[in-house]
C-alpha cells in the first residue's frame, strides 16, 4: 500500500502536464501517481503512457471516455491504493521542499495513535504576469503542526477558505462518505472539498506553500469570460451544495459554520458572474438561485441574503449592479483569482 495517491486529471493537457508530473516524481516510492486521460484527443495519452513505462512502480494511467473533471477524480478515488489522496490538476504543480515535508508528516501521522482525516497546507496563486504571488495560508486560523478538531479551528477571514488545492484527504473517508462528483460538469472541485467535511474529525495543518495554482490561460475554466459562458454549470454546483447542506445532518457547529461560509462564497461567485453577464436572462437566473435557497431553507437564506456579501450582490437596479461590480473588481485585484 502506498502512503499517498496523487490523481492528475488530464484532458488535452500535452502542453503542460509534464511540468505537473515532474513535480510529483520526487515523492518516490511512497507515492502513487494516477494519470487519468479523460478522453483526450492530443498527445496526452502518449505522454502519460511514457511516464508509466519509465516509472512503473510509481505511475499508473487510466484511459477513459471523456466525462469531465469530476469523472476523472472519481476514477482516481476508485483506483487509489494510497492511504491518503490528493488531486493535482494537470496545469498546476507542487513545490518540492513542501512536498517532501508533507510526506514526512504523513509517515508520522500514519504511525500515530489518532486517525487523521484531512491534512491542510497553503497554496499559491501562480497568476500569469503578477509581480507578487498571493499565498493563501491558514496560520492563526488552524493550529500548525499538531492534530486538532473543528472545535479548535479559529476564524477564517473573507479571502481565506480551503480549496481543493489545500487538502489531502484520507482515502477511506472519501469512499466511506460516498463522494461521487457529477460528470460533464465544471467547478466540481467545490463539491470535492465540501461534501466530505461533516465526516472529517481530526485534522493536521502544515504551514508550507505546497500547491502552485496556475491562473493565466484564456481557456481556463476559472477565467471570467469562461465562467460567464458556463454559468449554468456554476449554478448547478451551487444548487448541489445547497441541497447537500440543507439535507445533511452536521453535528458539529463549527463544521456547519464553515460550510455556510463556503456556500456564501460560492453563491456570491454565481451572483457576480450573472451580474457580469449583463443580460435580463442572467439576472432572472440570479433571482431564481436565491429563490431556490429560500425554498430549501429560509433560515439559511436569511443568513446569506442579509450578510455582507448577500447584500452586496443584491443591490437594486443598474446603480446597485454597478456597485456590486466595482466591489468585485476590488476583491479580484486583492485576491488575484480568475
DARAKA-V450692 format. One record per backbone hydrogen bond with DSSP energy under -1.0 kcal/mol. NH is the residue of the N-H (numbers start at 1). CO is the residue of the C=O. E is the energy in kcal/mol with one decimal. If there is no record, write none. Layout:
# DARAKA-V450692
NH/CO/E
NH/CO/E
This chain:
# DARAKA-V450692
3/30/-1.5
4/30/-2.0
5/84/-2.9
6/32/-3.3
7/86/-2.9
8/34/-2.9
10/36/-2.9
16/13/-1.6
17/13/-2.5
20/16/-1.2
21/17/-2.7
22/18/-3.0
23/19/-1.4
24/21/-1.2
25/21/-1.3
27/24/-1.7
28/25/-2.2
31/28/-1.9
32/4/-2.9
33/58/-3.1
34/6/-2.7
35/60/-2.9
36/8/-2.1
37/62/-2.8
38/10/-3.0
39/37/-1.7
39/64/-1.0
47/43/-2.5
48/44/-2.6
49/45/-2.5
50/46/-1.8
51/47/-1.9
52/48/-2.0
53/49/-1.9
54/50/-2.3
55/51/-2.5
58/55/-1.6
59/55/-3.1
60/33/-3.0
62/35/-2.7
64/37/-2.3
72/68/-2.0
73/69/-2.3
74/70/-2.6
75/71/-2.1
76/72/-1.8
77/73/-2.5
78/74/-2.6
79/75/-1.5
83/2/-1.7
84/3/-1.8
85/169/-3.2
86/5/-2.6
88/7/-2.4
90/9/-1.0
92/89/-2.1
93/212/-1.6
95/210/-2.6
99/95/-2.5
100/96/-2.6
101/97/-1.9
102/98/-2.5
103/99/-2.2
104/100/-1.9
105/101/-2.0
106/102/-2.6
107/103/-2.2
108/104/-1.8
109/105/-2.5
110/106/-2.5
111/107/-1.3
112/109/-1.1
117/202/-2.1
118/202/-1.3
119/168/-3.0
120/204/-2.7
121/166/-2.0
122/208/-1.9
123/136/-1.6
124/211/-2.8
125/134/-3.0
126/213/-2.6
127/125/-1.6
128/215/-3.3
130/127/-2.0
136/123/-3.0
141/138/-1.9
142/138/-2.7
145/205/-3.0
148/203/-2.3
152/149/-1.6
153/150/-1.7
154/141/-3.4
160/157/-1.9
166/163/-1.6
168/119/-2.2
169/85/-2.0
170/117/-2.4
171/83/-2.2
174/170/-1.4
175/171/-1.7
176/172/-2.9
177/173/-2.3
179/174/-1.5
184/67/-3.8
190/187/-1.2
192/188/-2.0
193/189/-1.6
195/191/-2.3
197/194/-1.1
199/196/-1.9
200/197/-1.4
203/148/-3.2
204/118/-1.7
206/120/-2.8
208/206/-2.2
210/208/-1.8
211/122/-1.5
212/93/-3.0
213/124/-3.0
215/126/-2.0
220/217/-1.4
223/220/-1.8
227/223/-2.6
228/224/-2.3
229/225/-1.8
230/226/-2.2
231/228/-1.2
233/230/-1.5
234/230/-1.4
235/231/-2.6
236/232/-1.9
237/233/-2.2
238/234/-2.4
239/235/-2.8
240/236/-2.1
241/237/-2.1
242/238/-2.0
243/239/-3.0
244/240/-2.3
245/241/-2.6
246/242/-2.3
248/244/-1.2
256/252/-2.1
257/253/-2.4
258/254/-2.3
259/255/-2.3
260/256/-2.4
261/257/-2.0
262/258/-2.4
263/259/-2.4
264/260/-2.4
265/261/-1.9
266/262/-2.3
267/263/-2.7
268/264/-1.8
269/265/-2.4
270/266/-2.5
271/267/-2.3
272/268/-2.7
273/269/-2.1
274/270/-1.9
275/271/-2.1
276/272/-2.7
277/273/-1.1
278/275/-1.2
283/279/-2.0
284/280/-2.0
285/281/-1.8
286/282/-2.1
287/283/-2.1
288/284/-2.3
289/285/-2.3
290/286/-2.0
291/287/-1.9
292/288/-2.2
293/289/-1.9
294/290/-2.1
295/291/-2.3
296/292/-1.9
297/293/-2.5
301/297/-2.5
302/298/-2.3
303/299/-1.9
304/300/-2.1
305/301/-3.7
306/302/-1.9
307/304/-1.1
311/307/-2.5
312/308/-2.3
313/309/-2.1
314/311/-1.1
320/316/-1.3
321/317/-2.1
322/318/-2.1
323/319/-2.0
324/320/-2.5
325/321/-2.4
326/322/-2.1
327/323/-2.4
328/324/-2.1
329/325/-2.3
330/326/-1.7
331/327/-2.3
332/328/-2.8
333/329/-2.1
334/330/-2.0
335/331/-3.2
336/332/-2.1
